[in-house]
Amino acid sequence: MFWTFIIFTFVIILFMYVAGRLKPRATSLAEKHVVVTGGSSGIGKAIAVLAAQQGANVTILARNKLRLEEAKTEIQQHLQPSRKVQSYSVDLSSNFEDVKKCILEAEEKHGPVFMLVNSAGSSVSRAFQDLDAEDFKVKHLC
C-alpha cells in the first residue's frame, strides 16, 4: 500500500509538472486576414479592433452601411503600418451568392481568410413570456 501511494504521488507530481510546461501558444495575426461578421458594433467591432492592433488586415461585414463606415473609421485608427481594413454591407441571412461574392473580393485584396469570427446577430429585449412568434424571425434592418 505504501509503494502504491508513493508511485501515485510521483505520477501526480510528474503530471502537474508536465501540464504546467504545456501552455497554449498564441497565434500571431501579423499580416493575416481576419474576417468579422457583425463587425459594425458590439463584440464584432471589438474583435476587429483587436485584430487590427495585432497587425491583421481586417474585413468587416454588416448590414447597416452607416454603422459599417463608422466602425471602419474607428478600426483604421488601430491599424498597424501597411495594414488595411475593408467593409462590405451584406445580409448574411439572405442570398448566399452575395456573401460569397464579398468573401471572394476580400480574399483578392487581402489573401485567404486566416480567421473568421461570426459575430452577426440580432436581439429582442423583452422577457421571454412577452415574446411573440414573430420576434424569432430574422428581421432585415438596414
Backbone torsions as a table, in degrees:
resi	resn	phi	psi	omega
1	MET	NA	-40.3	-179.4
2	PHE	-61.1	-45.7	-178.4
3	TRP	-67.5	-33.3	176.1
4	THR	-62.4	-43.6	178.5
5	PHE	-62.6	-44.1	-179.5
6	ILE	-63.1	-46.5	-179.8
7	ILE	-64.5	-44.7	178.9
8	PHE	-60.0	-45.1	178.7
9	THR	-62.3	-42.6	178.4
10	PHE	-61.8	-43.9	179.7
11	VAL	-62.8	-43.0	178.7
12	ILE	-63.1	-45.2	179.6
13	ILE	-63.9	-42.9	177.5
14	LEU	-61.1	-44.9	178.8
15	PHE	-60.4	-45.3	179.9
16	MET	-63.3	-38.9	178.5
17	TYR	-63.7	-48.1	-179.5
18	VAL	-65.3	-43.4	-179.7
19	ALA	-62.2	-35.5	178.4
20	GLY	-68.4	-27.5	179.8
21	ARG	-84.4	-21.8	-178.9
22	LEU	-91.9	94.1	179.5
23	LYS	-111.5	142.2	177.9
24	PRO	-63.0	138.8	178.1
25	ARG	-89.8	134.5	177.2
26	ALA	-70.0	139.8	177.8
27	THR	-90.5	128.6	179.1
28	SER	-75.5	135.9	175.9
29	LEU	-99.7	2.5	-178.6
30	ALA	-56.8	124.5	177.8
31	GLU	63.5	16.2	177.1
32	LYS	-94.6	166.0	-180.0
33	HIS	-107.6	117.8	180.0
34	VAL	-113.5	127.0	177.6
35	VAL	-109.7	130.2	-179.4
36	VAL	-124.7	117.1	172.8
37	THR	-82.8	149.6	-175.1
38	GLY	67.4	30.7	-173.7
39	GLY	-80.8	3.8	-177.7
40	SER	-89.9	-10.2	-179.1
41	SER	-161.8	170.0	172.5
42	GLY	58.3	-140.0	-176.9
43	ILE	-61.6	-39.7	-179.9
44	GLY	-59.6	-46.0	179.5
45	LYS	-65.8	-40.5	179.5
46	ALA	-62.4	-40.4	178.0
47	ILE	-66.6	-39.9	178.0
48	ALA	-62.2	-40.6	177.6
49	VAL	-63.3	-45.3	179.0
50	LEU	-61.8	-41.3	178.3
51	ALA	-63.4	-40.9	178.1
52	ALA	-63.1	-42.3	179.2
53	GLN	-63.5	-28.0	-178.8
54	GLN	-91.7	8.2	172.1
55	GLY	94.4	15.5	-179.9
56	ALA	-87.3	154.8	162.8
57	ASN	-83.8	133.7	-171.4
58	VAL	-119.4	135.3	171.3
59	THR	-119.7	126.9	177.0
60	ILE	-114.2	139.7	177.9
61	LEU	-120.4	136.7	176.4
62	ALA	-164.5	169.6	-178.5
63	ARG	-86.4	-45.3	-171.6
64	ASN	-78.3	111.2	-174.9
65	LYS	-63.1	-40.8	-178.6
66	LEU	-64.3	-49.5	179.2
67	ARG	-65.2	-32.8	178.0
68	LEU	-63.5	-45.3	178.9
69	GLU	-66.6	-38.7	176.7
70	GLU	-62.8	-42.5	178.8
71	ALA	-65.5	-41.0	179.2
72	LYS	-59.7	-43.6	178.9
73	THR	-62.3	-41.6	179.3
74	GLU	-66.4	-42.9	-178.9
75	ILE	-65.2	-36.3	179.6
76	GLN	-58.5	-30.3	179.9
77	GLN	-68.6	-17.2	-177.2
78	HIS	-106.6	-0.3	-177.9
79	LEU	-69.6	143.8	171.6
80	GLN	-80.8	161.6	-178.1
81	PRO	-53.4	141.5	179.3
82	SER	65.7	10.4	175.0
83	ARG	-98.1	155.6	-175.6
84	LYS	-134.4	158.0	172.9
85	VAL	-125.7	139.8	175.4
86	GLN	-132.3	157.1	-177.3
87	SER	-135.7	150.0	178.4
88	TYR	-137.4	131.3	174.6
89	SER	-89.8	110.8	-178.8
90	VAL	-152.5	144.4	177.0
91	ASP	-97.3	110.1	-176.4
92	LEU	-64.8	-20.5	-177.2
93	SER	-89.0	-0.6	-177.0
94	SER	-101.8	-110.4	-170.9
95	ASN	-86.3	117.9	179.1
96	PHE	-58.5	-37.7	-177.9
97	GLU	-62.7	-36.0	177.2
98	ASP	-64.4	-42.7	179.2
99	VAL	-65.4	-45.5	179.1
100	LYS	-58.8	-43.0	179.4
101	LYS	-60.5	-43.6	178.8
102	CYS	-61.7	-45.7	-178.3
103	ILE	-65.7	-42.6	179.0
104	LEU	-63.5	-40.6	177.6
105	GLU	-65.1	-41.5	178.4
106	ALA	-63.0	-39.9	179.0
107	GLU	-68.0	-32.0	176.0
108	GLU	-62.8	-36.2	-177.1
109	LYS	-83.6	-37.7	-173.0
110	HIS	-120.4	2.6	-178.7
111	GLY	89.1	-178.4	-176.0
112	PRO	-62.3	150.2	179.8
113	VAL	-71.0	122.5	177.0
114	PHE	-87.2	-38.5	-177.8
115	MET	-141.7	133.1	175.1
116	LEU	-116.4	124.2	177.7
117	VAL	-113.2	114.0	179.3
118	ASN	-90.6	104.4	-178.4
119	SER	-125.9	10.5	179.9
120	ALA	-73.6	144.3	177.7
121	GLY	174.9	177.6	176.3
122	SER	-147.4	166.2	-179.3
123	SER	-148.3	159.2	173.5
124	VAL	-122.8	121.4	-176.0
125	SER	-93.7	91.2	175.3
126	ARG	-152.9	160.9	173.8
127	ALA	-64.0	145.5	-175.1
128	PHE	-54.6	-42.8	-177.5
129	GLN	-67.7	-14.5	179.2
130	ASP	-95.2	-1.0	-179.5
131	LEU	-79.6	146.6	174.2
132	ASP	-101.5	164.6	177.1
133	ALA	-58.8	-34.3	179.7
134	GLU	-63.2	-26.4	-179.3
135	ASP	-66.3	-19.3	-178.2
136	PHE	-91.1	-6.0	178.5
137	LYS	-84.3	150.5	179.9
138	VAL	-68.9	129.4	177.2
139	LYS	-98.4	137.0	178.6
140	HIS	-101.8	90.5	-179.0
141	LEU	-105.5	124.9	176.3
142	CYS	-132.0	NA	NA
